[in-house]
Amino acid sequence: MRFAPISDRLAGLGAAKWAVHNEGLRRSSLGQQVIMLSIGEPDLPPPAKVIDQAISSMRAGRTKYAAGQGEPEALEAIARHLSKRSGNVVTPEEVLYTAGTQNGLCTALYTLVQSGDEVLVPDPYYATYEGLVAASGATFVPVPTSPENGFHVTAEAIERAITPRSRVLLLNTPSNPTGAVLSEQEIDAIGDVCERHDLWIICDEVYADMTYDAPFCSPFDRKQLRHRTLAVSSISKSHALPGFRAGWVACPAEVTPRLVLVAEAMLFGSQPFIEDALVVALTEQHDEVQRMRVAYRERAQVLVEAINGSDAVSARMPEGGMFVMVDVRATKLSGQEFAWKLLDDHNIGVMPGESFGLGGAGHIRIALTVEASVLRKACEIIRTMAESLVAKAK
Ligand SMILES: Cc1ncc(COP(=O)(O)O)c(C=O)c1O
C-alpha cells in the first residue's frame, strides 16, 4: 500500500515528547498516587453560564451545520472581544471561527505555506508546533532564545534565521512553555524585521487573558502589523473549556475567504450550540474566569517561593500563561533525565524541557494545574532531589 508522505513526516514527532507524561498516566491508572504536573489541562471549573448556554442551544435545535466562516453571532462576539482589548475596530469579516487554537493554527499554516517554505519558531516552543509545520510540508526553523533573557525572542535572532525561503514567523505570547510575554517594543522590533523580509506573522494567543504583571500585546493590535498578522486563540484556557474546541483566527479581511476554503475542506462548519456558548463566554462576565486568573498567579508565586534560594534549581515568576520552567542545569542532568528520576523516585510527573525544543534543555516544565498546597509539596520534593544531586556531584 502507498501513503502520502505526511504521516511519515509526522511519525516520531509526538511520542517521545510525551513519554514521561504517558508513563505517569499509566502508573496512575494502576493505582499509584502520581502528582501530574505535566499537561495544561485546566483543573478549575468552567463558567456555569457557558455550559448552560450550550445545553439550552442544543435543546433548541442548534445542532445543524454551522456556516463555514462561523455563525454570525459568534463572529460578532469575537470581533467585539478583540476590538475591546486594543481599541482598534475588528469586524466579523476579519474573523474565522475554528475548532480551537490548534485547528486555527493548522488552517493558517495550510493557507500560507507549502513544501519548500520555512516557518520560523522561537525555541522553546509548544510541543505540537513541529507537527503542525511538518503537516503543512514547510520546514521548521527554530530561533534560539536564552533562559538568561527570560526566553524572550529578539528581533536580531529572528533576522539571523531568515533565508529567502522564510514565509512565516510563528509567535506564541504568553508562551507555553516559558511564560514569556512579549512587550509592545519587542513586538514592534520583531514586526520591523517581518516587514523588511515580508513575512507573515501567525500569533498563538491562547493565553492572552492570562498575563500576570506584563501587559499583553499582539502584533494584530499594532496598526502597522495588522495586514501581515493572523492572531489565533480560543476559550480553551481562558474559560477552562478545551473540550469545546472553540476558537478563532483574526486576520486581514482579504485573507478570511482563503482561510474559509481551507477550513471547509477540513471541517465544513462546527457545532452551532458550541458557537452560542462561545458568545456567552466572550460577552458576559464570569466569576469563574476571575477565580482562575487569581489561582494561577497564586500557584506561580507558591512555586517560585518554594524553589528559589536553592543553589540546585531556580525558577522565574512567569509573565503569563499556566506553566513555569524550572532550571535544573546545576544538577548536571538533562531535563529528560531529571523528569524520569522525579517520576521513578517520587511519583511526580513533569514535562522535560527538551520536549519543547533544544532551547528547553536542562529545564523541566511544571503546569500550574493543581492546588497550591499540592504544588508546594511537589516543589519541595523537586528542590530536595535537585539539592541532593548537586551535593553528590561535589
Ligand atoms: C501554546 C498553545 N497553543 C495552542 C494550544 C491548543 O489550544 P486549543 O485547545 O485552543 O486548540 C495549547 C494547549 O495547551 C497551547 O499551550
The ligand as an SDF file (V2000), in Angstrom:
LIG
                    3D

 16 16  0  0  0  0  0  0  0  0999 V2000
    0.5860   27.4870   23.0970 C   0  0  0  0  0  0  0  0  0  0  0  0
   -0.6110   26.6490   22.8520 C   0  0  0  0  0  0  0  0  0  0  0  0
   -1.2520   26.7780   21.6940 N   0  0  0  0  0  0  0  0  0  0  0  0
   -2.3550   26.0430   21.4240 C   0  0  0  0  0  0  0  0  0  0  0  0
   -2.8460   25.1400   22.3280 C   0  0  0  0  0  0  0  0  0  0  0  0
   -4.0730   24.3620   21.9790 C   0  0  0  0  0  0  0  0  0  0  0  0
   -5.1850   25.1710   22.2250 O   0  0  0  0  0  0  0  0  0  0  0  0
   -6.6500   24.7320   21.8030 P   0  0  0  0  0  0  0  0  0  0  0  0
   -7.1870   23.8560   22.8740 O   0  0  0  0  0  0  0  0  0  0  0  0
   -7.3920   26.0120   21.7170 O   0  0  0  0  0  0  0  0  0  0  0  0
   -6.5480   24.0510   20.4870 O   0  0  0  0  0  0  0  0  0  0  0  0
   -2.2170   24.9780   23.5740 C   0  0  0  0  0  0  0  0  0  0  0  0
   -2.6980   23.9860   24.5490 C   0  0  0  0  0  0  0  0  0  0  0  0
   -2.0470   23.6250   25.5000 O   0  0  0  0  0  0  0  0  0  0  0  0
   -1.0710   25.7660   23.8450 C   0  0  0  0  0  0  0  0  0  0  0  0
   -0.4170   25.6660   25.0020 O   0  0  0  0  0  0  0  0  0  0  0  0
  1  2  1  0
  2  3  1  0
  2 15  2  0
  3  4  2  0
  4  5  1  0
  5  6  1  0
  5 12  2  0
  6  7  1  0
  7  8  1  0
  8  9  2  0
  8 10  1  0
  8 11  1  0
 12 13  1  0
 12 15  1  0
 13 14  2  0
 15 16  1  0
M  END
$$$$
